[in-house]
């Protein structure tokens, strides 16, 4: 049985590094790995019986990197901060050593000729090349040893060529210019680019960091009649704790006493506080309003909803979109191709009589400007920002491919109950043929054996009438149709009119149709005679009456349908209700296409019919009884059901019971893919333009180095613009 682990990887410098490491890991027995350069993590599924964790880390180290299991967020943050400080120090030292040589060149246009001796250039450039720049040599060696070639190979080749040629000129006294300032400046500029890139990547994951920082560190827990302050990590289920006004809820719990408004925006994106009273659930990191709440812990540590959201966001950020495969394939062959182009450039310039120095400098420019970093960062950085921003809006994306597919949706199939409607039906009409109390007693004795929303509505109504159900035996339920049970020796039924008719009950079809046209679901209550051996029914039964139940349309459903239609998406509603009721709800929602009397087990089959013509079909449901249909969809959206959040039920989980969140998810998907395409265009255009210019001698190595450094920064900065995306009001 496979085990999943996430490893923090150090030593990766570009997309080639992550691609090579991913290849190394996937060659191990029974290992499936995805490595992200944006998050610097390896998501690995492996069989502990085939390879141990130590074996995985050893393979990573042999590939030229290092790794460790994820520590707590605070520790990882401190580690990243220390690494950033080291990068800053390296850049400052490199800049200080390079500055005198660079100043000499920059002052020339002003008529100031500050000529430093060659040995000074050598003394300043050497520590930059081999001490500060040692990371490029070690990275290049590890890459070549592993059978690949990454950005470090290009930097090491380019700067070494300029440095060694300058050493030869200096030592042999040749009549050639020296380029110590070029090699040192290139390394300094690459370090600057990496520093800016690291800072930008840190901002890309700021949404996840904000989620992690939401949970309070301590809680007020009741122990032996006293209120003590306890670390949240030490809390256990069943602990009783207090949440004072203005404090954050420490763990998931159930309210025992008190009432308040709780701000759940971090979970659902809902800006208005949610009213809470005894029996309601509260979630870790949500903010209490004015009331004092006494709660019992129901989930702690990694089992809270906040922890589940963080895991899901991390999983999505570590996954890869299909569009990234193109970039990965190009990156895998990019460096060898560039080296060949650089050699051809050198040969062409030298053979045309331009001299060794000119040929070498142009070849160096080709090597330096061709860094594949921008190409590798184009997709993952946009996905990291998008999934974090989505989580802040109450949209939880399971993987990058789901976010990518959502922008292509042409058909969206929507379940009625709990998606278009509130999912909390109420009894609107009680129409007995004789005694309404007797009919209701029969109905609730049947309903108590079912978890169907209509049965729950009956039980809620019974409480308002102060009716208590009695015992039933031999209960049988036909999903989507109704119930049979024995009550006081009588065979009774509760179900749809069609179910009642099939059981031999005569019903008033006109009366039923009148109720259904009002958007109500009609339940029939009857005594059903027992069938004799060889008979399908037992003859004519006795009708006890009708109960009409209505499920209210959500206020946001019609605006959401209109918005989906404006986005060019065909909307189809599925309902288990009869034709008249389904039509009434569809008309209220503004839906012109619907399917009625669809059983839960038939939804997945029906969904397949919409995929003809290579259509991308989405499904929006409650994430529980729609599981088969959600699995059959190209992209599935699960709305939370009541207070139970079905995070694992779909590709995208919507924390708000609001169809507008589906609109938001599709909108974010389109914005993300547009940003990825922009990034890929910039990355490709940069290399398509830069390499020929460098090969033609129109870029000197320092300008090429600056352009290369800024290409990665521009791609990451462009991805950060996704933070401006906002959900629909």
Buried (B, 14 or more C-beta within 10 A) or exposed (E): EEEEBBBBBEBBBBBBBBBBBBBBBEEBEEBEBBBBBBBBBBBBEBEEEEBEBEBBBEBBEEBBBBBEEEEEBEEBBEBBEEEBEEBBEBBEBBBEBBBBBBBBEEEEEEEEEEEBEBEBBBEBBBBBBEEBBEBBBBBBBBBBEBEBBBBBBBBBBBBBBBBBBBBBBBEEEEEBEBBBBBBBBBBBBBBBBBBBBBBBBBBBBBBBBEBBEBBBEBBBBBEEEEEEEBEBEEBEBEBBBBBEEEBBBBBBBBBEEBBBBBBBBBBBBBEEBBEBEEEBBBBBBBBBBEBBBBBBBBBBBEEBBBBBBBBBBBBBBBBBBEBBEEBBEBBBEBBEEBBEBBEEBBEBBBEEEBEBBBBBBBBBBBBBBBBBBBBBBBBBBBBBBBBBBBBBBBBBBBBBBBBBBBBBBBBBBBBBBBBBBBBBBBBBBBBBBEEBEEBBBBBBBBBBBBEBBBBBBBBEBBEEBEBEBEEBEEBEBBEBBBBBBBBEEEBBBBBBBBBBBBBBBEBEEEEBBBBBEEBBBBBBBBBBBEBEEEEEBBEEBBBBBBBBBBBBBBEBBBBBBBBBBEBEBBBBBBBBBBBBBBBBBBEBBBBEEBBBBBEBEBBBEBBEEBBEEEEBBBBBBBBBBBBBBBBBBBBBBBBBBEEEBBBEBBBBBBBBBBBBBBBBBBBBBBBBBEBBBBBBEBBBEBBEEBBBBBBBBEBBBBBBBBBBBBBBBBBBBBBBEBBEBEBBE
